[in-house]
Structure formats: structure tokens, C-alpha cells
Amino acid sequence: MSNGNTKRLYRSEDDRMIAGVCAGLAEYVDIDPTIVRLLFVLGMFAGGATFWAYLVMMMVVPEER
């Protein structure tokens, strides 16, 4: 049963650098967007699948209303 306070993941509309994925994810987990952005950049340099995860999230996660 939903109580109306369900947390949803959205791409940020007003705090975006590229597509709002990092800012939306930061808002979802309640941390500073700069930390999430740095983690994504470090993940890209570390050779992980961060780039592909970002692209998938950019296409799948809806924009904030």
C-alpha cells in the first residue's frame, strides 16, 4: 500500500549540467549533487560502466515535473 510519500527518481530540471541525472540521483539519496557528479567522473576514469549507466539513466529516468 502506498501512503502518498513514495520517493521517486527523476532527472532534475533546474540543477542540471548535462541531463540532470546526477542532480536527480543526489536529490533521491539526499546528498550534494557535486559529490554524485565527482563519483560519476571518477567512475568513468576508473574504466567502469559509469558512462553506459549514465546513458541508460538519461533515457530511462523521467524528467521532473
Backbone torsions as a table, in degrees:
resi	resn	phi	psi	omega
1	MET	NA	137.3	179.6
2	SER	-95.5	136.5	179.3
3	ASN	-99.7	8.2	177.9
4	GLY	88.9	-9.6	-179.8
5	ASN	-108.2	30.6	-178.3
6	THR	-69.7	130.0	177.3
7	LYS	-76.5	134.4	178.2
8	ARG	-125.2	146.3	177.7
9	LEU	-93.3	122.4	177.8
10	TYR	-130.5	154.3	170.5
11	ARG	-79.1	135.1	-177.6
12	SER	-68.7	140.2	178.9
13	GLU	-93.9	-31.9	-175.4
14	ASP	-107.9	-17.0	179.3
15	ASP	-116.1	64.7	-176.1
16	ARG	-120.4	145.4	172.8
17	MET	-101.5	-48.5	179.4
18	ILE	-117.7	-68.9	-177.2
19	ALA	-126.5	0.7	178.7
20	GLY	85.4	7.4	-177.6
21	VAL	-66.5	-50.9	-177.1
22	CYS	-63.9	-43.5	179.7
23	ALA	-65.4	-39.6	177.6
24	GLY	-65.9	-40.9	178.2
25	LEU	-66.3	-40.0	178.3
26	ALA	-63.7	-40.9	178.4
27	GLU	-65.7	-36.8	-179.4
28	TYR	-64.3	-41.5	-178.9
29	VAL	-96.8	2.8	174.3
30	ASP	61.8	52.2	172.6
31	ILE	-133.2	172.5	-178.6
32	ASP	-68.7	134.3	-179.6
33	PRO	-60.2	-28.8	179.3
34	THR	-62.5	-36.9	178.8
35	ILE	-63.9	-45.2	180.0
36	VAL	-64.5	-41.8	178.1
37	ARG	-61.1	-44.3	178.0
38	LEU	-62.5	-40.5	178.0
39	LEU	-63.6	-39.3	177.5
40	PHE	-64.9	-43.7	179.8
41	VAL	-65.0	-45.3	177.8
42	LEU	-61.3	-39.0	177.7
43	GLY	-63.8	-35.1	178.1
44	MET	-68.1	-40.4	178.7
45	PHE	-73.1	-24.7	-179.9
46	ALA	-78.4	-5.9	176.5
47	GLY	84.9	14.7	179.6
48	GLY	-79.7	-171.1	-178.9
49	ALA	-92.4	23.6	-176.4
50	THR	-60.3	-41.9	179.6
51	PHE	-59.4	-45.9	-179.1
52	TRP	-69.3	-36.2	177.4
53	ALA	-63.7	-40.3	178.5
54	TYR	-63.3	-45.5	179.8
55	LEU	-61.8	-42.1	179.1
56	VAL	-64.7	-44.6	179.4
57	MET	-64.2	-34.8	178.8
58	MET	-63.2	-33.4	-178.9
59	MET	-88.8	-29.4	-171.8
60	VAL	-95.3	-42.3	-175.4
61	VAL	-75.2	126.9	-178.2
62	PRO	-73.0	156.8	176.6
63	GLU	-74.7	152.4	177.5
64	GLU	-63.0	142.0	-179.0
65	ARG	-79.2	NA	NA
